Amino acid sequence: MTGTNVDFILEGVNKYLMSLAKEQIRLAFEQSEKEVQDLHQRTKEGIETARLNGKQIGQKQGAKLTTKKSIEAKKQIQKHSKF
């Protein structure tokens, strides 16, 4: 600060710039939230369209996914089980 009346002007400009920055940040967050909502909506519509066209969405009902890691983990669990 300069110790003169210019300080009042500088203080006002600083407050204005802070207010402007806060508003821009708020608008950016609103825009990003809208984009996320739009993406969710498009994804939902795409899944529904695929389902209507007879495409399998996700894993088939009742199917089990077996991996080497899950087999090894099951062996370890059974080895250390008290039953």
Phi, psi and omega per residue, in radians:
M1 nan 2.727 -3.020
T2 -1.710 -0.255 -3.103
G3 1.418 0.264 -3.142
T4 -2.191 -3.037 3.110
N5 -1.129 -0.306 3.111
V6 -1.094 -0.485 3.119
D7 -1.007 -0.672 3.130
F8 -1.120 -0.693 3.123
I9 -1.164 -0.802 3.138
L10 -1.076 -0.706 3.118
E11 -1.102 -0.745 3.107
G12 -1.115 -0.741 3.125
V13 -1.117 -0.750 3.117
N14 -1.072 -0.754 3.110
K15 -1.105 -0.720 3.119
Y16 -1.094 -0.772 -3.123
L17 -1.132 -0.681 3.096
M18 -1.129 -0.754 3.120
S19 -1.102 -0.730 3.125
L20 -1.114 -0.756 3.135
A21 -1.106 -0.745 3.119
K22 -1.066 -0.724 3.137
E23 -1.143 -0.738 3.122
Q24 -1.122 -0.695 3.103
I25 -1.125 -0.754 3.126
R26 -1.060 -0.773 3.131
L27 -1.123 -0.679 3.125
A28 -1.121 -0.739 3.105
F29 -1.125 -0.723 3.108
E30 -1.079 -0.739 3.138
Q31 -1.129 -0.754 -3.133
S32 -1.158 -0.652 3.100
E33 -1.121 -0.698 3.100
K34 -1.112 -0.702 3.129
E35 -1.126 -0.685 3.107
V36 -1.123 -0.783 3.122
Q37 -1.088 -0.716 3.105
D38 -1.108 -0.712 3.123
L39 -1.110 -0.756 3.087
H40 -1.045 -0.747 -3.123
Q41 -1.137 -0.781 3.134
R42 -1.131 -0.676 3.113
T43 -1.099 -0.806 3.133
K44 -1.053 -0.762 3.136
E45 -1.141 -0.688 3.125
G46 -1.134 -0.716 3.107
I47 -1.133 -0.746 -3.141
E48 -1.135 -0.721 3.103
T49 -1.087 -0.772 3.128
A50 -1.095 -0.723 3.138
R51 -1.095 -0.753 3.123
L52 -1.144 -0.477 3.106
N53 -1.516 0.125 3.055
G54 1.501 0.220 3.135
K55 -1.381 2.555 3.089
Q56 -1.410 2.171 3.118
I57 -1.861 2.070 -3.139
G58 1.388 -2.961 -3.119
Q59 -1.356 2.528 3.137
K60 -1.104 2.516 -3.115
Q61 -1.042 2.258 3.097
G62 1.492 -0.142 3.135
A63 -1.334 2.536 3.115
K64 -1.990 2.427 3.108
L65 -1.752 2.059 -3.134
T66 -2.042 2.224 3.125
T67 -2.135 2.870 3.090
K68 -1.022 -0.714 -3.116
K69 -1.112 -0.733 -3.130
S70 -1.197 -0.607 3.108
I71 -1.145 -0.796 3.126
E72 -1.114 -0.707 3.139
A73 -1.126 -0.703 3.128
K74 -1.118 -0.702 3.098
K75 -1.069 -0.771 -3.137
Q76 -1.121 -0.723 3.131
I77 -1.110 -0.792 -3.138
Q78 -1.156 -0.613 -3.139
K79 -1.126 -0.709 -3.076
H80 -1.659 0.014 -3.130
S81 -1.291 2.573 -3.135
K82 -1.533 0.012 -3.100
F83 -1.523 nan nan
